[in-house]
Amino acid sequence: MLALILALSSGVVGGLIVAVMPQARSRLRNLVVLVFSVSGTIFSWQVALMVFAGENFRIVGEFGGLAWSLDPDPLGAVFGLIASTLWLFTTVYSFGYMAGKHKQRTYYTFLLISFSVTLGVAFSGNLVALYLFYELLTFATYPLVIHERSSGAVKAGAKYILYNLSGAGALLIAIVITYGWAGNLDFAGGPILANCLKNGLNWLLVLFTIGFGVKAAIMPLHRWLPAAMVAPTPVSALLHAVAVVYSGVYGILRVVYSVFGHELMAELSFSSMLPLIAAFTILVGVTIATQQDVLKRRLAYHTISQLSYILLGAFTLQPSGLTGAILHMISYSTLKVTLFFCAGIIAEQTGEIKVSKMGGVGWSLPMTMAAFGIASLGMIGMLPLNTFWSKYYLMKGSVAGGRWPLALVLIASGIINAVCFIPTVVTAFRGKSVQPNAERGGRVALMLAPTLLLAAIALSIGLWPGIVWPGVQAVVNWFF
């Protein structure tokens, strides 16, 4: 119980302390940010390990006459581990990236508060708590999206708010209907609607899909995501691989397995359309990504594609498909954060943001581009990277569910991923060095160290997938 409270409160407490600290005390501020990021990560790991060991702990309360609860299960524990671990890497990266930039106090305040809110999403025990934290996450991350305060940033922020609040409206309607039909919103005790055979379940599923699908960037609900690229690179990494998008993906996983349940989902006609929507998003997203010259926009559209890998696995309603989905949640996040970190180093050290202008960058940033190359191979799904295993189980789940063409979609997307990323690496090592070694100095070291470590972790999971298998299997066993 104490570990859960400390995990959730670390970010908020740290953020409030940073908010009242003098702007000039940058070293002390960074120390405070690091301490509370580390504590949040440590306690999140402690919570997850206790959940995997079979321990139960629950915090309950009431909001507007409705009970809310914090009651982490294996799915929430895995999401909490991903979020807390990558948040720590992003915090260290931010120390280098944000050095000398303006509005650092605001940046770190909302970075820490968003950390706590994301863990709240992960550890929610019912739909009321999930909705509250899901909404709070939009407002907590909004100041990070518009951090530059430029006209482009403000416009992107308006789109971000409009899309996400619209989705939240659909979600609220769905939750009210669910409570009216089932009289219960708790995730514990089996699927909420398992014994609720009413007309209109298909439309309820549509509302839930729209509500969570905005943050999960299902096409055509994705347009806020490329626009949010005006945010600082560490924020982009969190938006696209950890906090916002994974909250949407996590919400859809909850709907499929905790609200409807895989048995009821198999009987709904709209459920049969969801894999097709995911497959469409996978292929179209990565195809559009290949046409983007600005590296961060290329990564943004690629995110849209990769998120639907996870959803596709969940929509197969098969244990092997869910296995692939959870494996991809872990694998994709490490690789995408690595790619964004590399993009940030390239932009900061050379000023280049377009792929077509990156000739010779590899000679100036050899370790950065090596990490980018490793992550690129992972996005294709090649051994020895971690995504090989997730794509294997996703294809296995597609075939087991009687939808073998979906396996062909995954193969085709892997080929398009190669077209998307390999030329970027090749271009970087063409021509002469744009400048002498640009990976020297304390500032770049703070950005490079977490980047290389994440690339090494992705390789390690690929070589020894058993590292993450207990957590993955705990989730699958929980729902099947």
VEXDREN-2710 file (C-alpha; in Angstrom, 1 decimal):
% VEXDREN-2710
k/r/px/py/pz
1/MET/0.0/0.0/0.0
2/LEU/2.7/2.4/1.0
3/ALA/4.7/1.7/-2.2
4/LEU/1.6/2.5/-4.3
5/ILE/1.1/5.8/-2.5
6/LEU/4.7/6.8/-2.8
7/ALA/4.9/5.8/-6.5
8/LEU/1.9/8.0/-7.3
9/SER/2.9/10.9/-5.2
10/SER/6.5/11.2/-6.1
11/GLY/5.9/13.2/-9.3
12/VAL/3.4/15.5/-7.8
13/VAL/5.4/16.3/-4.8
14/GLY/8.6/16.8/-6.8
15/GLY/6.7/19.0/-9.3
16/LEU/5.3/21.3/-6.6
17/ILE/8.8/21.7/-5.1
18/VAL/10.3/22.6/-8.5
19/ALA/7.4/25.1/-9.1
20/VAL/8.4/27.2/-6.0
21/MET/12.1/27.0/-6.5
22/PRO/14.0/30.0/-7.8
23/GLN/14.7/29.8/-11.5
24/ALA/18.4/30.4/-11.0
25/ARG/19.0/27.3/-8.9
26/SER/19.3/25.0/-11.9
27/ARG/21.6/22.5/-10.3
28/LEU/19.5/22.1/-7.2
29/ARG/16.4/21.9/-9.3
30/ASN/17.9/19.1/-11.5
31/LEU/18.8/17.2/-8.3
32/VAL/15.2/17.5/-7.0
33/VAL/13.9/16.3/-10.4
34/LEU/16.2/13.4/-10.5
35/VAL/15.5/12.3/-6.9
36/PHE/11.7/12.3/-7.3
37/SER/12.0/10.6/-10.8
38/VAL/14.2/7.9/-9.3
39/SER/11.9/7.4/-6.3
40/GLY/8.8/7.2/-8.5
41/THR/10.6/4.5/-10.6
42/ILE/11.8/2.5/-7.6
43/PHE/8.3/2.4/-6.0
44/SER/6.6/1.6/-9.3
45/TRP/9.0/-1.4/-9.7
46/GLN/8.2/-2.4/-6.1
47/VAL/4.4/-2.2/-6.8
48/ALA/4.8/-4.3/-10.0
49/LEU/6.9/-7.0/-8.4
50/MET/4.4/-7.3/-5.6
51/VAL/1.5/-7.6/-8.2
52/PHE/3.4/-10.3/-10.1
53/ALA/3.9/-12.1/-6.8
54/GLY/0.2/-12.2/-6.3
55/GLU/-0.2/-9.5/-3.7
56/ASN/-3.4/-7.4/-3.7
57/PHE/-3.7/-3.8/-2.4
58/ARG/-6.5/-1.4/-3.0
59/ILE/-7.1/2.3/-2.3
60/VAL/-10.8/3.5/-2.6
61/GLY/-12.6/6.8/-2.5
62/GLU/-15.6/8.6/-3.9
63/PHE/-16.0/11.3/-6.5
64/GLY/-19.4/12.8/-7.3
65/GLY/-21.1/9.9/-5.7
66/LEU/-19.2/7.4/-7.7
67/ALA/-16.6/5.1/-6.2
68/TRP/-13.0/5.2/-7.6
69/SER/-10.2/2.8/-6.8
70/LEU/-6.5/2.3/-7.3
71/ASP/-6.0/-1.5/-7.6
72/PRO/-3.1/-2.4/-9.9
73/ASP/-3.3/-5.8/-11.7
74/PRO/-0.6/-7.3/-14.0
75/LEU/-1.6/-5.2/-17.1
76/GLY/-1.4/-2.0/-15.0
77/ALA/1.9/-3.1/-13.5
78/VAL/3.5/-3.7/-16.9
79/PHE/2.3/-0.2/-18.1
80/GLY/3.6/1.3/-14.8
81/LEU/7.0/-0.3/-15.3
82/ILE/7.3/0.9/-18.9
83/ALA/6.2/4.5/-18.0
84/SER/8.4/4.8/-14.9
85/THR/11.5/3.3/-16.4
86/LEU/11.4/5.4/-19.6
87/TRP/10.5/8.5/-17.7
88/LEU/13.7/8.2/-15.7
89/PHE/15.7/7.9/-19.0
90/THR/13.9/10.9/-20.4
91/THR/14.6/12.9/-17.3
92/VAL/18.3/12.4/-17.6
93/TYR/18.1/13.2/-21.3
94/SER/16.3/16.4/-20.5
95/PHE/19.1/17.6/-18.3
96/GLY/21.3/17.8/-21.4
97/TYR/18.6/18.8/-24.0
98/MET/17.1/21.6/-21.9
99/ALA/20.4/23.1/-20.7
100/GLY/20.5/26.8/-21.5
101/LYS/16.9/26.8/-22.7
102/HIS/14.0/29.0/-21.4
103/LYS/11.1/28.1/-19.1
104/GLN/12.9/25.1/-17.5
105/ARG/11.0/25.4/-14.2
106/THR/7.7/25.1/-16.0
107/TYR/9.0/22.2/-18.1
108/TYR/10.2/20.2/-15.2
109/THR/7.2/21.0/-13.0
110/PHE/4.8/19.5/-15.6
111/LEU/7.1/16.7/-16.5
112/LEU/7.0/15.4/-13.0
113/ILE/3.2/16.0/-12.6
114/SER/2.6/14.2/-15.8
115/PHE/4.7/11.3/-14.4
116/SER/2.3/10.9/-11.5
117/VAL/-0.8/11.2/-13.6
118/THR/0.4/8.5/-16.1
119/LEU/1.0/6.1/-13.2
120/GLY/-2.5/6.9/-12.0
121/VAL/-3.8/5.7/-15.4
122/ALA/-1.7/2.5/-15.0
123/PHE/-2.8/1.7/-11.5
124/SER/-6.5/2.6/-11.8
125/GLY/-8.8/-0.1/-10.4
126/ASN/-12.0/0.9/-12.2
127/LEU/-13.3/3.1/-15.0
128/VAL/-14.0/6.1/-12.8
129/ALA/-10.3/6.4/-11.7
130/LEU/-9.1/5.6/-15.2
131/TYR/-11.3/8.4/-16.7
132/LEU/-10.2/10.9/-14.1
133/PHE/-6.5/10.3/-14.7
134/TYR/-7.0/10.0/-18.4
135/GLU/-8.5/13.5/-18.5
136/LEU/-5.9/14.9/-16.1
137/LEU/-3.2/13.6/-18.4
138/THR/-4.4/15.8/-21.3
139/PHE/-4.2/19.0/-19.1
140/ALA/-0.9/18.0/-17.4
141/THR/0.9/17.4/-20.8
142/TYR/-0.7/20.5/-22.5
143/PRO/1.9/22.9/-21.1
144/LEU/4.6/20.6/-22.4
145/VAL/3.1/20.5/-25.9
146/ILE/3.0/24.4/-26.1
147/HIS/6.3/24.8/-24.3
148/GLU/7.9/27.0/-27.0
149/ARG/4.8/29.3/-26.9
150/SER/5.2/30.0/-30.6
151/SER/2.1/30.5/-32.9
152/GLY/2.7/26.9/-34.2
153/ALA/2.9/25.5/-30.7
154/VAL/-0.3/27.2/-29.6
155/LYS/-2.1/26.0/-32.7
156/ALA/-0.9/22.5/-32.1
157/GLY/-1.9/22.7/-28.5
158/ALA/-5.4/23.8/-29.5
159/LYS/-5.7/20.8/-31.8
160/TYR/-4.3/18.5/-29.0
161/ILE/-6.9/19.8/-26.5
162/LEU/-9.8/19.6/-29.0
163/TYR/-9.1/16.0/-30.1
164/ASN/-8.5/14.7/-26.7
165/LEU/-11.4/16.4/-25.0
166/SER/-13.7/15.2/-27.8
167/GLY/-12.5/11.7/-27.2
168/ALA/-13.0/12.1/-23.4
169/GLY/-16.6/13.2/-24.0
170/ALA/-17.3/9.9/-25.9
171/LEU/-15.6/8.0/-23.2
172/LEU/-17.7/9.6/-20.4
173/ILE/-20.9/8.7/-22.2
174/ALA/-19.7/5.1/-22.6
175/ILE/-18.8/4.9/-18.9
176/VAL/-22.3/6.3/-17.8
177/ILE/-24.0/3.7/-20.1
178/THR/-21.8/0.9/-18.7
179/TYR/-22.7/1.8/-15.1
180/GLY/-26.4/2.0/-15.9
181/TRP/-26.3/-1.5/-17.5
182/ALA/-23.9/-3.3/-15.2
183/GLY/-24.1/-1.3/-12.0
184/ASN/-20.4/-1.8/-11.5
185/LEU/-17.2/-0.3/-13.0
186/ASP/-14.5/-2.3/-11.2
187/PHE/-11.9/-4.2/-13.2
188/ALA/-11.4/-6.8/-10.5
189/GLY/-13.7/-9.8/-10.6
190/GLY/-13.9/-10.4/-14.3
191/PRO/-15.2/-8.4/-17.3
192/ILE/-17.7/-5.8/-16.3
193/LEU/-20.2/-6.6/-19.0
194/ALA/-19.7/-10.3/-19.2
195/ASN/-23.3/-11.1/-18.2
196/CYS/-24.9/-8.0/-19.8
197/LEU/-26.5/-9.1/-23.0
198/LYS/-28.3/-5.9/-24.1
199/ASN/-29.0/-4.4/-27.5
200/GLY/-26.6/-1.6/-28.2
201/LEU/-23.4/-3.3/-27.1
202/ASN/-21.9/-2.7/-30.5
203/TRP/-22.5/1.1/-30.2
204/LEU/-21.1/1.1/-26.7
205/LEU/-17.9/-0.5/-28.1
206/VAL/-17.8/2.2/-30.7
207/LEU/-17.9/4.9/-28.1
208/PHE/-15.2/3.3/-26.0
209/THR/-13.0/2.9/-29.2
210/ILE/-13.4/6.5/-30.1
211/GLY/-12.8/7.7/-26.5
212/PHE/-9.5/5.8/-26.1
213/GLY/-8.7/5.7/-29.8
214/VAL/-7.9/9.4/-30.0
215/LYS/-4.9/9.0/-27.7
216/ALA/-4.1/5.7/-29.3
217/ALA/-4.0/7.6/-32.7
218/ILE/-6.3/5.2/-34.6
219/MET/-6.9/6.6/-38.0
220/PRO/-8.7/9.0/-38.6
221/LEU/-8.4/10.1/-35.0
222/HIS/-4.6/10.7/-35.3
223/ARG/-4.2/14.2/-36.6
224/TRP/-3.2/15.8/-33.3
225/LEU/-0.1/13.5/-33.0
226/PRO/2.0/14.9/-35.9
227/ALA/1.0/18.4/-34.9
228/ALA/2.3/17.8/-31.4
229/MET/5.9/17.5/-32.8
230/VAL/6.4/21.2/-32.0
231/ALA/7.1/20.1/-28.4
232/PRO/10.7/19.6/-27.2
233/THR/12.1/16.3/-28.3
234/PRO/12.0/14.7/-24.8
235/VAL/8.3/15.6/-24.6
236/SER/7.8/14.1/-28.1
237/ALA/9.4/10.9/-26.9
238/LEU/7.1/10.7/-23.9
239/LEU/4.0/11.6/-26.0
240/HIS/4.8/9.1/-28.7
241/ALA/6.1/6.1/-26.7
242/VAL/5.0/6.3/-23.1
243/ALA/2.5/8.7/-21.6
244/VAL/-0.3/9.9/-23.9
245/VAL/-0.4/7.3/-26.6
246/TYR/0.1/4.4/-24.3
247/SER/-2.7/5.6/-22.1
248/GLY/-5.0/5.3/-25.1
249/VAL/-3.7/1.9/-26.0
250/TYR/-3.9/0.8/-22.4
251/GLY/-7.5/2.0/-22.3
252/ILE/-8.5/0.0/-25.3
253/LEU/-6.8/-3.1/-23.8
254/ARG/-8.9/-2.5/-20.7
255/VAL/-12.1/-2.2/-22.8
256/VAL/-11.4/-5.4/-24.7
257/TYR/-10.4/-7.5/-21.7
258/SER/-11.7/-5.8/-18.5
259/VAL/-15.0/-4.2/-19.7
260/PHE/-16.3/-6.6/-22.4
261/GLY/-14.1/-9.7/-22.0
262/HIS/-12.7/-11.7/-24.9
263/GLU/-15.7/-14.0/-25.0
264/LEU/-18.3/-11.3/-25.3
265/MET/-16.1/-9.4/-27.8
266/ALA/-16.1/-12.4/-30.1
267/GLU/-19.9/-12.2/-30.4
268/LEU/-20.0/-8.5/-31.4
269/SER/-20.1/-7.5/-35.0
270/PHE/-18.1/-4.3/-34.6
271/SER/-15.4/-6.4/-32.9
272/SER/-14.7/-8.1/-36.2
273/MET/-14.0/-4.7/-37.8
274/LEU/-11.5/-3.6/-35.3
275/PRO/-8.6/-5.8/-36.6
276/LEU/-9.3/-4.3/-40.1
277/ILE/-9.1/-0.8/-38.7
278/ALA/-5.8/-1.6/-37.0
279/ALA/-4.4/-3.2/-40.1
280/PHE/-5.4/-0.1/-42.2
281/THR/-3.7/2.2/-39.6
282/ILE/-0.5/0.0/-39.7
283/LEU/-0.1/0.2/-43.4
284/VAL/-1.2/3.7/-44.1
285/GLY/0.7/5.2/-41.1
286/VAL/4.0/3.7/-42.1
287/THR/3.5/4.5/-45.8
288/ILE/2.9/8.2/-45.0
289/ALA/6.0/8.1/-42.7
290/THR/8.2/7.2/-45.6
291/GLN/7.1/10.4/-47.4
292/GLN/8.1/12.8/-44.5
293/ASP/11.4/14.6/-44.9
294/VAL/11.4/16.1/-41.4
295/LEU/12.7/13.4/-39.1
296/LYS/10.4/14.0/-36.2
297/ARG/7.3/14.0/-38.4
298/ARG/8.5/10.7/-39.9
299/LEU/8.8/9.3/-36.4
300/ALA/5.3/10.7/-35.6
301/TYR/3.5/8.9/-38.5
302/HIS/5.5/5.8/-37.7
303/THR/4.2/5.9/-34.2
304/ILE/0.6/5.9/-35.5
305/SER/1.5/2.7/-37.4
306/GLN/3.3/0.9/-34.5
307/LEU/0.6/1.6/-31.9
308/SER/-1.9/-0.4/-34.0
309/TYR/0.5/-3.4/-33.8
310/ILE/-0.5/-3.5/-30.2
311/LEU/-4.1/-3.1/-30.9
312/LEU/-4.1/-5.7/-33.6
313/GLY/-2.7/-8.2/-31.1
314/ALA/-5.4/-7.3/-28.6
315/PHE/-8.2/-7.6/-31.2
316/THR/-7.2/-11.1/-32.2
317/LEU/-8.8/-12.2/-28.8
318/GLN/-6.2/-14.9/-28.7
319/PRO/-3.6/-15.6/-25.9
320/SER/-0.8/-15.5/-28.4
321/GLY/-2.1/-12.3/-29.8
322/LEU/-2.2/-10.6/-26.4
323/THR/1.3/-12.0/-25.7
324/GLY/2.5/-10.2/-28.8
325/ALA/0.6/-7.0/-27.8
326/ILE/2.3/-6.8/-24.4
327/LEU/5.7/-7.7/-25.8
328/HIS/5.3/-5.0/-28.4
329/MET/4.3/-2.4/-25.7
330/ILE/7.6/-3.1/-24.0
331/SER/9.8/-3.5/-27.2
332/TYR/8.4/-0.6/-29.2
333/SER/8.6/1.9/-26.4
334/THR/12.3/1.3/-25.8
335/LEU/13.1/1.6/-29.6
336/LYS/10.9/4.7/-30.3
337/VAL/12.3/6.6/-27.3
338/THR/15.8/5.7/-28.7
339/LEU/14.9/7.1/-32.1
340/PHE/13.5/10.3/-30.7
341/PHE/16.5/10.8/-28.5
342/CYS/18.7/10.3/-31.6
343/ALA/16.7/12.9/-33.5
344/GLY/17.1/15.3/-30.7
345/ILE/20.9/14.9/-30.6
346/ILE/21.1/15.3/-34.4
347/ALA/19.0/18.5/-34.3
348/GLU/20.9/20.0/-31.3
349/GLN/24.4/19.2/-32.4
350/THR/24.2/19.7/-36.2
351/GLY/21.0/21.8/-36.7
352/GLU/19.7/19.3/-39.2
353/ILE/16.0/18.2/-38.9
354/LYS/15.4/16.9/-42.5
355/VAL/16.5/13.4/-43.6
356/SER/17.5/14.7/-47.0
357/LYS/20.0/17.1/-45.4
358/MET/21.6/14.6/-43.1
359/GLY/24.5/13.6/-45.4
360/GLY/27.7/13.2/-43.4
361/VAL/25.9/13.5/-40.0
362/GLY/26.9/9.9/-39.2
363/TRP/30.6/10.8/-39.2
364/SER/30.0/13.6/-36.8
365/LEU/27.7/11.6/-34.5
366/PRO/28.9/8.0/-34.9
367/MET/27.5/6.6/-31.7
368/THR/24.2/8.4/-32.1
369/MET/23.7/7.0/-35.6
370/ALA/24.8/3.6/-34.4
371/ALA/21.9/3.7/-31.8
372/PHE/19.6/5.0/-34.6
373/GLY/20.6/2.1/-36.8
374/ILE/20.0/-0.5/-34.0
375/ALA/16.6/1.0/-33.3
376/SER/15.8/1.0/-37.1
377/LEU/16.5/-2.7/-37.4
378/GLY/14.2/-3.2/-34.4
379/MET/11.4/-1.3/-36.1
380/ILE/11.7/-3.7/-39.1
381/GLY/11.4/-6.6/-36.7
382/MET/14.8/-8.2/-37.2
383/LEU/16.7/-10.4/-34.8
384/PRO/18.5/-9.8/-32.5
385/LEU/16.2/-6.9/-31.6
386/ASN/13.3/-7.2/-29.2
387/THR/10.4/-6.5/-31.7
388/PHE/11.2/-9.8/-33.5
389/TRP/9.5/-11.7/-30.7
390/SER/6.5/-9.4/-30.5
391/LYS/5.9/-9.6/-34.2
392/TYR/6.2/-13.4/-34.1
393/TYR/3.5/-13.7/-31.5
394/LEU/1.3/-11.1/-33.2
395/MET/1.4/-13.2/-36.4
396/LYS/0.8/-16.3/-34.4
397/GLY/-2.2/-14.8/-32.8
398/SER/-3.6/-13.6/-36.2
399/VAL/-3.3/-17.1/-37.6
400/ALA/-4.8/-18.7/-34.4
401/GLY/-7.7/-16.3/-34.7
402/GLY/-8.4/-17.5/-38.3
403/ARG/-7.2/-14.2/-39.8
404/TRP/-4.0/-15.2/-41.5
405/PRO/-4.0/-12.2/-43.9
406/LEU/-3.2/-10.0/-40.9
407/ALA/0.1/-11.8/-40.6
408/LEU/0.8/-10.7/-44.2
409/VAL/0.0/-7.1/-43.2
410/LEU/2.7/-7.4/-40.5
411/ILE/5.2/-8.7/-43.0
412/ALA/4.4/-6.0/-45.5
413/SER/4.7/-3.3/-42.9
414/GLY/8.1/-4.6/-41.9
415/ILE/9.3/-4.2/-45.5
416/ILE/7.9/-0.6/-45.6
417/ASN/9.6/0.1/-42.3
418/ALA/12.9/-0.9/-44.0
419/VAL/12.2/1.7/-46.7
420/CYS/11.4/4.2/-44.0
421/PHE/14.5/3.9/-41.9
422/ILE/17.4/2.2/-43.7
423/PRO/17.9/5.1/-46.2
424/THR/18.1/7.5/-43.3
425/VAL/21.1/5.6/-41.8
426/VAL/22.7/5.2/-45.3
427/THR/22.3/8.9/-46.0
428/ALA/23.9/9.9/-42.7
429/PHE/27.1/8.1/-43.7
430/ARG/27.3/9.5/-47.2
431/GLY/29.6/12.4/-47.9
432/LYS/32.1/14.1/-45.7
433/SER/31.6/14.9/-42.0
434/VAL/29.5/18.0/-41.5
435/GLN/31.7/19.0/-38.5
436/PRO/34.3/17.5/-36.2
437/ASN/33.2/15.0/-33.5
438/ALA/30.0/16.5/-32.1
439/GLU/29.5/13.9/-29.3
440/ARG/31.9/15.6/-26.9
441/GLY/30.9/17.7/-23.9
442/GLY/28.9/17.2/-20.8
443/ARG/25.6/18.4/-22.3
444/VAL/25.6/15.9/-25.2
445/ALA/26.9/13.1/-22.8
446/LEU/23.7/13.5/-20.8
447/MET/21.7/12.9/-24.0
448/LEU/23.9/10.2/-25.4
449/ALA/24.2/8.0/-22.3
450/PRO/20.4/7.2/-22.0
451/THR/20.2/6.8/-25.7
452/LEU/22.9/4.1/-25.9
453/LEU/21.7/2.4/-22.8
454/LEU/18.2/2.1/-24.2
455/ALA/19.6/0.6/-27.5
456/ALA/21.6/-1.9/-25.4
457/ILE/18.4/-2.8/-23.4
458/ALA/16.5/-3.4/-26.7
459/LEU/19.3/-5.7/-27.8
460/SER/19.4/-7.5/-24.5
461/ILE/15.6/-8.2/-24.6
462/GLY/16.0/-9.5/-28.1
463/LEU/18.8/-11.9/-27.2
464/TRP/17.2/-12.9/-23.9
465/PRO/13.4/-12.4/-24.1
466/GLY/13.0/-14.3/-20.9
467/ILE/13.9/-11.1/-19.1
468/VAL/10.4/-9.7/-19.7
469/TRP/8.5/-13.0/-20.1
470/PRO/7.2/-13.3/-16.5
471/GLY/5.4/-9.9/-16.7
472/VAL/4.0/-10.7/-20.1
473/GLN/2.8/-14.1/-19.1
474/ALA/1.3/-12.7/-15.9
475/VAL/-0.9/-10.4/-18.0
476/VAL/-2.0/-13.2/-20.4
477/ASN/-2.8/-15.5/-17.5
478/TRP/-4.8/-12.8/-15.8
479/PHE/-7.2/-12.5/-18.8
480/PHE/-7.2/-16.0/-20.0
END
